Amino acid sequence: MSVRPNRKPSFNLYWLYLILFVSLLLSFLFMPERQTSVPMTYLEFQQWVERRLVRKVILIANRGEAEVYLTDQALELQEIQKRLRKGFWGWLPFSFRVVSSEKLEAYLQEKRIPYEVLERTNYLEIFLQYILPIVVIVGLWVFFLGRMSNRSGGGGPTSIFSIGRSRAAVFDTENKVSITFEDVAGLEEAKQEVKEVVEFLRNPQKFTRLGGKIPKGVLLVGPPGTGKTLLAKAVAGEAGAPFFSISGSDFVEMFVGVGAARVRDLFRQAKEKAPCIIFIDEIDAVGRIRSRMNVPLSNDERENTLNQLLVEMDGFNTDAGIIVMAATNRPDVLDPALLRPGRFDRVIYIDRPDIKEREAIFKVHIRNLILGEDVDIAKLARQTPGFVGADIANVCNEAALIAARKDRPAITMADFQEAIDKVIGGLERRSKVISPEEKRIVAYHEAGHAVAGWFLEHADPLLKVSIIPRGYAALGYAQYLPKEQYLYTQSQLADLMAMMLAGRAAEEITFGQVSTGAQNDLERVTQMAYAMVTQYGMSELGQLAYKLSEETFWQRPYSEDTARRIDAEAHRLLQQAYERVRLLLQEHYDKLKALANRLLEKEVLYQEEIEEILGPRPVGSGMLERAGTSPE
């Protein structure tokens, strides 16, 4: 074991400069005026002259003062000694103000007292008042300018001259990217697409000798948390090439021309370290569609930055070894010029992981976790539909924290279950005080969702029902297992809308009135109804799409009469779904009541307990058997 030597703290000379400067400044501001003589009156001077106590007088013409020097006998007098003051060179002389130097000279000549007429200049006072402030200002300017230049070689991140420099983080041979494709679970199709990029960076002659051209730009598109940035870092780690990472917002500044200057500097640095990768995260911050409004004398700094980015991507050759990768979750707002061939040639869509990919992601994030014997990774993957990689990483971390909070030697399946509930619904708040009447309303509301989801043909299988408050405002929730599908039929959407409205219908059937608990359900079902009418063509309006785009945001692409028909059609679909689920709950009201009472008793019900009350599910039972989510 090596012992680190004790190093004496190094002395910074700048601290000495600072102490001297502060001391000099304080002495200049707070030191009283330096005393050079002892004041006296002209009457006293005349009395001392008459008593022959004055030895000589010095007239200071430029100050209008007279210094009086006494004889040795006078200095021995008691009355004089009380007024004497000691100076740096001896006893200080007495002095008085001179009104008329001619009269004073005539008086001294009359009394035969020696005198001199002099002019004195106080160089210290001139230095403190005029020269020192200039020296201090110039010294501070040179000091800070030198410090900023030394940090960055004349224009680093802290320099006033570096405002146009790129802020990209550089990972090269000294600071390598340690992430590889093994750290990126799932995304098999996306990894296959970017492997060409890795191969080009490793061996560019393989493509150039045959006349092939590698894509200049690769755009990664997908929802937040799906691993776009992680995949870009893995490409740099696999290729062993320099990696420039920067956010799109880092280009945009309030100063005109700064964004374009940073783009130029970024590509200049990349050319010096080619072959390399430039990764621009959240490129939609700078690559949005340029305005089509012709406003005179208008200047948009973001558009100037985008124009410079387009020019730079056209400027370097395909054999220069520079590959631009970018990520966004808003491809619909990107400028078409950015997506044309020759710039971002390849667009890779990274979707939410399916069940197999979620299982692989779980295996990556549990590498450093101590797991119990009951943990089933495949079951966790089935219980987390719609989760992205960031959500799964959060679940694993929360499960570890929950197990540590309970002082367990390993993480159990129950800890993962609680972590999933926390990620979906928020923090459990058992301390929240709910009246018995409110709790009863919540129980019937959630029981309505559960019963409707159990008997509707196309509803998602039910996993769990809870009336424990979670998160910001949720007083209860029902967890389902959505199918891994991308297309929905009209009957499936109708069943989903009916299931969302089941909680409101259960409240009306049981209590004769409704509460505010269905707010989130109403928002979701309204959005779905309008999507069926305006986007999917699943209404009596026919095969038409009325979706608003950014170009037509301020002006609807249809008439007022069509808008009224859309509203009426959406209302018809919602009312039809509500009446349908209301009849369904009235038919199975005994089971609704039994399920609500069991919820009031236990607060949380799992799949096996729900099946015990409602009986076997008429449809979709195979999906429930595959889910297997009851606690052990």
PyMOL commands that set and color helices and strands:
alter all, ss='L'
color gray80, all
select helices_A, chain A and resi 13-30+42-50+72-75+78-81+101-111+123-152+160-162+181-183+188-202+205-208+228-239+248-251+258-272+283-285+301-315+318-320+331-333+336-339+355-365+377-382+389-405+413-425+436-455+490-500+502-511+516-534+560-587+589-602+607-614+621-627
alter helices_A, ss='H'
color red, helices_A
select strands_A, chain A and resi 38-39+54-60+65-70+94-97+115-118+169-171+217-221+243-247+276-281+322-328+346-349+462-466+477-480+604-606
alter strands_A, ss='S'
color yellow, strands_A
deselect
rebuild
show_as cartoon
